[in-house]
Amino acid sequence: MHKCIIMILITFTLFAQTDFDKLVLKNGLEYLGKFSKIEGKLVYFKPKAISTEQTFKLHLIETLQLKSGEILIDYGQ
Protein backbone atom coordinates (compact mmCIF):
# COMPACT_ATOMS: atom_id res chain seq x y z
CA MET A 1 0.00 0.00 0.00
CA HIS A 2 2.80 2.40 0.87
CA LYS A 3 4.48 1.74 -2.47
CA CYS A 4 1.29 2.70 -4.31
CA ILE A 5 1.00 5.98 -2.43
CA ILE A 6 4.64 6.81 -3.13
CA MET A 7 4.21 6.04 -6.84
CA ILE A 8 1.10 8.22 -7.02
CA LEU A 9 2.91 11.13 -5.34
CA ILE A 10 5.87 10.81 -7.70
CA THR A 11 3.55 10.71 -10.72
CA PHE A 12 1.69 13.85 -9.63
CA THR A 13 4.99 15.63 -8.98
CA LEU A 14 6.26 14.81 -12.46
CA PHE A 15 3.04 15.96 -14.13
CA ALA A 16 3.00 19.16 -12.08
CA GLN A 17 6.45 20.09 -13.39
CA THR A 18 5.44 19.72 -17.04
CA ASP A 19 3.27 22.83 -16.86
CA PHE A 20 6.38 24.94 -17.37
CA ASP A 21 9.00 25.48 -20.03
CA LYS A 22 12.56 24.65 -18.93
CA LEU A 23 15.65 26.78 -19.53
CA VAL A 24 19.07 25.36 -18.62
CA LEU A 25 22.14 27.57 -18.65
CA LYS A 26 25.64 26.31 -19.46
CA ASN A 27 26.69 26.98 -15.85
CA GLY A 28 24.10 24.43 -14.67
CA LEU A 29 21.36 26.77 -13.44
CA GLU A 30 17.86 25.60 -14.35
CA TYR A 31 14.73 27.72 -14.59
CA LEU A 32 11.11 26.61 -14.92
CA GLY A 33 8.74 29.21 -16.28
CA LYS A 34 7.31 30.60 -19.51
CA PHE A 35 9.27 31.11 -22.71
CA SER A 36 8.29 34.28 -24.55
CA LYS A 37 10.49 34.81 -27.62
CA ILE A 38 13.94 34.83 -29.18
CA GLU A 39 14.96 38.20 -30.53
CA GLY A 40 18.42 38.62 -31.98
CA LYS A 41 20.86 37.07 -29.51
CA LEU A 42 18.49 37.29 -26.53
CA VAL A 43 15.96 34.83 -25.15
CA TYR A 44 13.02 36.24 -23.21
CA PHE A 45 11.89 33.96 -20.38
CA LYS A 46 9.79 34.51 -17.25
CA PRO A 47 10.95 32.20 -14.44
CA LYS A 48 8.07 31.09 -12.22
CA ALA A 49 9.73 32.47 -9.06
CA ILE A 50 10.20 35.95 -10.54
CA SER A 51 7.41 38.39 -11.37
CA THR A 52 9.07 39.96 -14.43
CA GLU A 53 10.36 38.62 -17.72
CA GLN A 54 14.13 38.15 -17.86
CA THR A 55 16.52 38.17 -20.80
CA PHE A 56 19.22 35.55 -21.26
CA LYS A 57 22.07 35.76 -23.77
CA LEU A 58 21.74 32.99 -26.34
CA HIS A 59 25.37 31.86 -26.02
CA LEU A 60 24.89 31.20 -22.27
CA ILE A 61 21.98 28.77 -22.80
CA GLU A 62 22.51 25.01 -22.99
CA THR A 63 18.90 23.93 -23.60
CA LEU A 64 15.44 25.40 -23.86
CA GLN A 65 12.59 22.90 -23.79
CA LEU A 66 8.92 23.84 -24.04
CA LYS A 67 6.30 22.19 -21.84
CA SER A 68 5.07 20.34 -24.94
CA GLY A 69 8.43 18.57 -25.10
CA GLU A 70 9.68 20.51 -28.14
CA ILE A 71 13.34 21.52 -27.81
CA LEU A 72 14.04 24.99 -29.21
CA ILE A 73 17.70 25.26 -28.19
CA ASP A 74 20.13 22.40 -27.64
CA TYR A 75 23.75 23.49 -27.41
CA GLY A 76 24.63 20.82 -24.84
CA GLN A 77 27.01 18.55 -26.70
Chimera marker file (.cmm) of the C-alpha trace (Angstrom):
<marker_set name="trace">
<marker id="1" x="0.000" y="0.000" z="0.000" r="1" g="1" b="0" radius="0.5"/>
<marker id="2" x="2.799" y="2.402" z="0.875" r="1" g="1" b="0" radius="0.5"/>
<marker id="3" x="4.478" y="1.739" z="-2.468" r="1" g="1" b="0" radius="0.5"/>
<marker id="4" x="1.285" y="2.696" z="-4.312" r="1" g="1" b="0" radius="0.5"/>
<marker id="5" x="1.003" y="5.976" z="-2.425" r="1" g="1" b="0" radius="0.5"/>
<marker id="6" x="4.641" y="6.814" z="-3.135" r="1" g="1" b="0" radius="0.5"/>
<marker id="7" x="4.206" y="6.038" z="-6.837" r="1" g="1" b="0" radius="0.5"/>
<marker id="8" x="1.101" y="8.222" z="-7.023" r="1" g="1" b="0" radius="0.5"/>
<marker id="9" x="2.912" y="11.128" z="-5.343" r="1" g="1" b="0" radius="0.5"/>
<marker id="10" x="5.869" y="10.813" z="-7.704" r="1" g="1" b="0" radius="0.5"/>
<marker id="11" x="3.547" y="10.711" z="-10.715" r="1" g="1" b="0" radius="0.5"/>
<marker id="12" x="1.691" y="13.847" z="-9.632" r="1" g="1" b="0" radius="0.5"/>
<marker id="13" x="4.987" y="15.632" z="-8.979" r="1" g="1" b="0" radius="0.5"/>
<marker id="14" x="6.257" y="14.809" z="-12.461" r="1" g="1" b="0" radius="0.5"/>
<marker id="15" x="3.042" y="15.958" z="-14.128" r="1" g="1" b="0" radius="0.5"/>
<marker id="16" x="3.003" y="19.165" z="-12.084" r="1" g="1" b="0" radius="0.5"/>
<marker id="17" x="6.452" y="20.093" z="-13.393" r="1" g="1" b="0" radius="0.5"/>
<marker id="18" x="5.441" y="19.716" z="-17.039" r="1" g="1" b="0" radius="0.5"/>
<marker id="19" x="3.269" y="22.833" z="-16.859" r="1" g="1" b="0" radius="0.5"/>
<marker id="20" x="6.384" y="24.940" z="-17.369" r="1" g="1" b="0" radius="0.5"/>
<marker id="21" x="9.003" y="25.485" z="-20.028" r="1" g="1" b="0" radius="0.5"/>
<marker id="22" x="12.563" y="24.650" z="-18.931" r="1" g="1" b="0" radius="0.5"/>
<marker id="23" x="15.650" y="26.780" z="-19.529" r="1" g="1" b="0" radius="0.5"/>
<marker id="24" x="19.072" y="25.355" z="-18.615" r="1" g="1" b="0" radius="0.5"/>
<marker id="25" x="22.145" y="27.573" z="-18.651" r="1" g="1" b="0" radius="0.5"/>
<marker id="26" x="25.641" y="26.307" z="-19.460" r="1" g="1" b="0" radius="0.5"/>
<marker id="27" x="26.690" y="26.985" z="-15.850" r="1" g="1" b="0" radius="0.5"/>
<marker id="28" x="24.095" y="24.431" z="-14.668" r="1" g="1" b="0" radius="0.5"/>
<marker id="29" x="21.363" y="26.772" z="-13.439" r="1" g="1" b="0" radius="0.5"/>
<marker id="30" x="17.864" y="25.599" z="-14.353" r="1" g="1" b="0" radius="0.5"/>
<marker id="31" x="14.725" y="27.716" z="-14.590" r="1" g="1" b="0" radius="0.5"/>
<marker id="32" x="11.113" y="26.605" z="-14.921" r="1" g="1" b="0" radius="0.5"/>
<marker id="33" x="8.736" y="29.207" z="-16.282" r="1" g="1" b="0" radius="0.5"/>
<marker id="34" x="7.312" y="30.602" z="-19.507" r="1" g="1" b="0" radius="0.5"/>
<marker id="35" x="9.274" y="31.115" z="-22.709" r="1" g="1" b="0" radius="0.5"/>
<marker id="36" x="8.293" y="34.278" z="-24.548" r="1" g="1" b="0" radius="0.5"/>
<marker id="37" x="10.494" y="34.806" z="-27.615" r="1" g="1" b="0" radius="0.5"/>
<marker id="38" x="13.941" y="34.828" z="-29.176" r="1" g="1" b="0" radius="0.5"/>
<marker id="39" x="14.960" y="38.199" z="-30.530" r="1" g="1" b="0" radius="0.5"/>
<marker id="40" x="18.424" y="38.618" z="-31.982" r="1" g="1" b="0" radius="0.5"/>
<marker id="41" x="20.862" y="37.073" z="-29.510" r="1" g="1" b="0" radius="0.5"/>
<marker id="42" x="18.490" y="37.292" z="-26.528" r="1" g="1" b="0" radius="0.5"/>
<marker id="43" x="15.962" y="34.825" z="-25.145" r="1" g="1" b="0" radius="0.5"/>
<marker id="44" x="13.017" y="36.237" z="-23.209" r="1" g="1" b="0" radius="0.5"/>
<marker id="45" x="11.890" y="33.964" z="-20.384" r="1" g="1" b="0" radius="0.5"/>
<marker id="46" x="9.790" y="34.507" z="-17.253" r="1" g="1" b="0" radius="0.5"/>
<marker id="47" x="10.950" y="32.201" z="-14.439" r="1" g="1" b="0" radius="0.5"/>
<marker id="48" x="8.070" y="31.086" z="-12.217" r="1" g="1" b="0" radius="0.5"/>
<marker id="49" x="9.730" y="32.471" z="-9.059" r="1" g="1" b="0" radius="0.5"/>
<marker id="50" x="10.199" y="35.955" z="-10.540" r="1" g="1" b="0" radius="0.5"/>
<marker id="51" x="7.408" y="38.391" z="-11.369" r="1" g="1" b="0" radius="0.5"/>
<marker id="52" x="9.066" y="39.962" z="-14.427" r="1" g="1" b="0" radius="0.5"/>
<marker id="53" x="10.355" y="38.617" z="-17.719" r="1" g="1" b="0" radius="0.5"/>
<marker id="54" x="14.132" y="38.151" z="-17.858" r="1" g="1" b="0" radius="0.5"/>
<marker id="55" x="16.520" y="38.168" z="-20.801" r="1" g="1" b="0" radius="0.5"/>
<marker id="56" x="19.225" y="35.552" z="-21.257" r="1" g="1" b="0" radius="0.5"/>
<marker id="57" x="22.068" y="35.758" z="-23.770" r="1" g="1" b="0" radius="0.5"/>
<marker id="58" x="21.739" y="32.993" z="-26.342" r="1" g="1" b="0" radius="0.5"/>
<marker id="59" x="25.372" y="31.858" z="-26.019" r="1" g="1" b="0" radius="0.5"/>
<marker id="60" x="24.890" y="31.196" z="-22.272" r="1" g="1" b="0" radius="0.5"/>
<marker id="61" x="21.983" y="28.766" z="-22.796" r="1" g="1" b="0" radius="0.5"/>
<marker id="62" x="22.511" y="25.014" z="-22.986" r="1" g="1" b="0" radius="0.5"/>
<marker id="63" x="18.896" y="23.929" z="-23.600" r="1" g="1" b="0" radius="0.5"/>
<marker id="64" x="15.436" y="25.403" z="-23.855" r="1" g="1" b="0" radius="0.5"/>
<marker id="65" x="12.586" y="22.904" z="-23.794" r="1" g="1" b="0" radius="0.5"/>
<marker id="66" x="8.921" y="23.844" z="-24.043" r="1" g="1" b="0" radius="0.5"/>
<marker id="67" x="6.302" y="22.189" z="-21.843" r="1" g="1" b="0" radius="0.5"/>
<marker id="68" x="5.069" y="20.343" z="-24.938" r="1" g="1" b="0" radius="0.5"/>
<marker id="69" x="8.428" y="18.568" z="-25.098" r="1" g="1" b="0" radius="0.5"/>
<marker id="70" x="9.676" y="20.505" z="-28.139" r="1" g="1" b="0" radius="0.5"/>
<marker id="71" x="13.338" y="21.521" z="-27.814" r="1" g="1" b="0" radius="0.5"/>
<marker id="72" x="14.041" y="24.990" z="-29.210" r="1" g="1" b="0" radius="0.5"/>
<marker id="73" x="17.703" y="25.255" z="-28.194" r="1" g="1" b="0" radius="0.5"/>
<marker id="74" x="20.129" y="22.396" z="-27.639" r="1" g="1" b="0" radius="0.5"/>
<marker id="75" x="23.748" y="23.491" z="-27.412" r="1" g="1" b="0" radius="0.5"/>
<marker id="76" x="24.634" y="20.819" z="-24.841" r="1" g="1" b="0" radius="0.5"/>
<marker id="77" x="27.011" y="18.555" z="-26.701" r="1" g="1" b="0" radius="0.5"/>
<link id1="1" id2="2" r="1" g="1" b="0" radius="0.2"/>
<link id1="2" id2="3" r="1" g="1" b="0" radius="0.2"/>
<link id1="3" id2="4" r="1" g="1" b="0" radius="0.2"/>
<link id1="4" id2="5" r="1" g="1" b="0" radius="0.2"/>
<link id1="5" id2="6" r="1" g="1" b="0" radius="0.2"/>
<link id1="6" id2="7" r="1" g="1" b="0" radius="0.2"/>
<link id1="7" id2="8" r="1" g="1" b="0" radius="0.2"/>
<link id1="8" id2="9" r="1" g="1" b="0" radius="0.2"/>
<link id1="9" id2="10" r="1" g="1" b="0" radius="0.2"/>
<link id1="10" id2="11" r="1" g="1" b="0" radius="0.2"/>
<link id1="11" id2="12" r="1" g="1" b="0" radius="0.2"/>
<link id1="12" id2="13" r="1" g="1" b="0" radius="0.2"/>
<link id1="13" id2="14" r="1" g="1" b="0" radius="0.2"/>
<link id1="14" id2="15" r="1" g="1" b="0" radius="0.2"/>
<link id1="15" id2="16" r="1" g="1" b="0" radius="0.2"/>
<link id1="16" id2="17" r="1" g="1" b="0" radius="0.2"/>
<link id1="17" id2="18" r="1" g="1" b="0" radius="0.2"/>
<link id1="18" id2="19" r="1" g="1" b="0" radius="0.2"/>
<link id1="19" id2="20" r="1" g="1" b="0" radius="0.2"/>
<link id1="20" id2="21" r="1" g="1" b="0" radius="0.2"/>
<link id1="21" id2="22" r="1" g="1" b="0" radius="0.2"/>
<link id1="22" id2="23" r="1" g="1" b="0" radius="0.2"/>
<link id1="23" id2="24" r="1" g="1" b="0" radius="0.2"/>
<link id1="24" id2="25" r="1" g="1" b="0" radius="0.2"/>
<link id1="25" id2="26" r="1" g="1" b="0" radius="0.2"/>
<link id1="26" id2="27" r="1" g="1" b="0" radius="0.2"/>
<link id1="27" id2="28" r="1" g="1" b="0" radius="0.2"/>
<link id1="28" id2="29" r="1" g="1" b="0" radius="0.2"/>
<link id1="29" id2="30" r="1" g="1" b="0" radius="0.2"/>
<link id1="30" id2="31" r="1" g="1" b="0" radius="0.2"/>
<link id1="31" id2="32" r="1" g="1" b="0" radius="0.2"/>
<link id1="32" id2="33" r="1" g="1" b="0" radius="0.2"/>
<link id1="33" id2="34" r="1" g="1" b="0" radius="0.2"/>
<link id1="34" id2="35" r="1" g="1" b="0" radius="0.2"/>
<link id1="35" id2="36" r="1" g="1" b="0" radius="0.2"/>
<link id1="36" id2="37" r="1" g="1" b="0" radius="0.2"/>
<link id1="37" id2="38" r="1" g="1" b="0" radius="0.2"/>
<link id1="38" id2="39" r="1" g="1" b="0" radius="0.2"/>
<link id1="39" id2="40" r="1" g="1" b="0" radius="0.2"/>
<link id1="40" id2="41" r="1" g="1" b="0" radius="0.2"/>
<link id1="41" id2="42" r="1" g="1" b="0" radius="0.2"/>
<link id1="42" id2="43" r="1" g="1" b="0" radius="0.2"/>
<link id1="43" id2="44" r="1" g="1" b="0" radius="0.2"/>
<link id1="44" id2="45" r="1" g="1" b="0" radius="0.2"/>
<link id1="45" id2="46" r="1" g="1" b="0" radius="0.2"/>
<link id1="46" id2="47" r="1" g="1" b="0" radius="0.2"/>
<link id1="47" id2="48" r="1" g="1" b="0" radius="0.2"/>
<link id1="48" id2="49" r="1" g="1" b="0" radius="0.2"/>
<link id1="49" id2="50" r="1" g="1" b="0" radius="0.2"/>
<link id1="50" id2="51" r="1" g="1" b="0" radius="0.2"/>
<link id1="51" id2="52" r="1" g="1" b="0" radius="0.2"/>
<link id1="52" id2="53" r="1" g="1" b="0" radius="0.2"/>
<link id1="53" id2="54" r="1" g="1" b="0" radius="0.2"/>
<link id1="54" id2="55" r="1" g="1" b="0" radius="0.2"/>
<link id1="55" id2="56" r="1" g="1" b="0" radius="0.2"/>
<link id1="56" id2="57" r="1" g="1" b="0" radius="0.2"/>
<link id1="57" id2="58" r="1" g="1" b="0" radius="0.2"/>
<link id1="58" id2="59" r="1" g="1" b="0" radius="0.2"/>
<link id1="59" id2="60" r="1" g="1" b="0" radius="0.2"/>
<link id1="60" id2="61" r="1" g="1" b="0" radius="0.2"/>
<link id1="61" id2="62" r="1" g="1" b="0" radius="0.2"/>
<link id1="62" id2="63" r="1" g="1" b="0" radius="0.2"/>
<link id1="63" id2="64" r="1" g="1" b="0" radius="0.2"/>
<link id1="64" id2="65" r="1" g="1" b="0" radius="0.2"/>
<link id1="65" id2="66" r="1" g="1" b="0" radius="0.2"/>
<link id1="66" id2="67" r="1" g="1" b="0" radius="0.2"/>
<link id1="67" id2="68" r="1" g="1" b="0" radius="0.2"/>
<link id1="68" id2="69" r="1" g="1" b="0" radius="0.2"/>
<link id1="69" id2="70" r="1" g="1" b="0" radius="0.2"/>
<link id1="70" id2="71" r="1" g="1" b="0" radius="0.2"/>
<link id1="71" id2="72" r="1" g="1" b="0" radius="0.2"/>
<link id1="72" id2="73" r="1" g="1" b="0" radius="0.2"/>
<link id1="73" id2="74" r="1" g="1" b="0" radius="0.2"/>
<link id1="74" id2="75" r="1" g="1" b="0" radius="0.2"/>
<link id1="75" id2="76" r="1" g="1" b="0" radius="0.2"/>
<link id1="76" id2="77" r="1" g="1" b="0" radius="0.2"/>
</marker_set>
